[in-house]
Amino acid sequence: MVSIEELTSFCKRRGIIFPSSEIYGGLAGFFDYGPIGIEMINNIRNEWWKAIVHSNLDIVGINGAIITHPKVWEASGHVDEFIDFLVECKKCKEKFRADHLIEEKLKIKTEGLKEKELNELIKKNKLKCPKCKGELGDVHEFNLMFKTKVGPGDGETTYLRPETAQLIYLNFKNVVDTSRQKIPFGIAQIGKAFRNEISPRNFLFRMREFEQMEMQYFVKKEDASKFFEKWQKARFEWYLSLGINKKNLRVREHVKKELAHYAKKAVDIEYKFDFGWKEIEGIHNRGDWDLSQHEKFSKKDLKYFDEETKKKFIPWIIETSAGLDRVFLTFLVDAYHEEKVKGEKRIVLKIHPKIAAYKAAIFPLVNKDGLPEKAREVYNLVKGCFLCFYDEKGSIGRRYRRMDEIGTPFCITIDHQTLEDNTVTVRNRDTMEQKRVKIDELLNELYKSLYS
Ligand code: ATP
């Protein structure tokens, strides 16, 4: 499996992802998407939206604001509870997440442990700074929310949202009142979230600015377990349907002491990275906690009126919550392959065609003899249906390799025979096999091969 370091430099080389503000030395936890990466992440975002919103009559989407009234984060518990445990080296001043440091050094689980217990573990085991071996200070709670000011002058202090979910709860009543949805139904959202992570690392895995894809499904209390099972299964299947290798994917249920204070049940969908099995998506039964809290803090009635029973109640919520960038990282790691072809290393991104940036690349075999003109005709035919790459310079072998590396499923080559019989060669990324296809049948052929 490709290491995160190798993948990071590969992504930069191939225009997939760049470190943000790199000319100023970069800023830890922030990344920019390049010309290839933006297409791929847009495709993942669209696949999720299609699978969640467009394929289900009982789910609608919203897009909420990034900055909200500060009371939201008091009600949600983030002001008091959204903390990690920080420990700083007294000598080099490097900061670490105490729980991660202990887990790595002592190979034990720390779920549910608080400041005092983590401190004791560090002192008892005489753990030192991993960077300079200096003495570590005491463990402190650290709130992960980014503060900001709204308005001129001193303004009002609020926060950049650390999750998208709260915007859905805030709009629950608006959606009930304006759509024809009846419980059970869901509201979905994709958008940026911000967390001032103590030590962002592992590339897109732990960032300070990232995107979440979340869906909150509102149900009657007695139906919560049924829908939890349904969404757990559906979300696992989604990854498989987009080609993730099943042996690298698993579901892990949270043990009791790991559960957030409001959660009734939680599972993580985990992927096996080179740094271990890690969460890529969570499915949570949040009970009636969120809407009850907002009802309490806003003093507005957020109950749902059931027309059948004529009763009002606070719905329970089943949440599916995935990080778009983390999911993108998962697709990249899973798709990255190195193989030997005729004694030479070939890097190939065997990514699902639905996620690949370009669906096809169009090349004239040589840059003369009327082949570029013919190739542009083919490009104009295909570009209306699929995003295509076009390149007429350099050796054909090198052009193929470049497309393999960014995961383009097909390369279409226009050669001298094309001018005679109106056929092109279509080369398959994974098998490298080539077949001749009539230009008239090209679109059909591509469609079948890409999506069946
Ligand atoms: P972790 O334990 O890894 O910090 P979490 O349990 O805090 O994650 P949630 O709050 O449940 O994560 O967020 C839902 C999803 O958002 C996660 O499954 C993950 O895919 C994504 N996510 C969370 N934090 C980050 C981050 N710092 N960078 C990138 N993605 C993130």
Residues whose N, C-alpha, C, O or C-beta is under 5 A from the ligand:
A	BS01	ATP	E197 L204 F205 R206 M207 F210 E279 I280 E281 G282 S321 A322 G323 R326
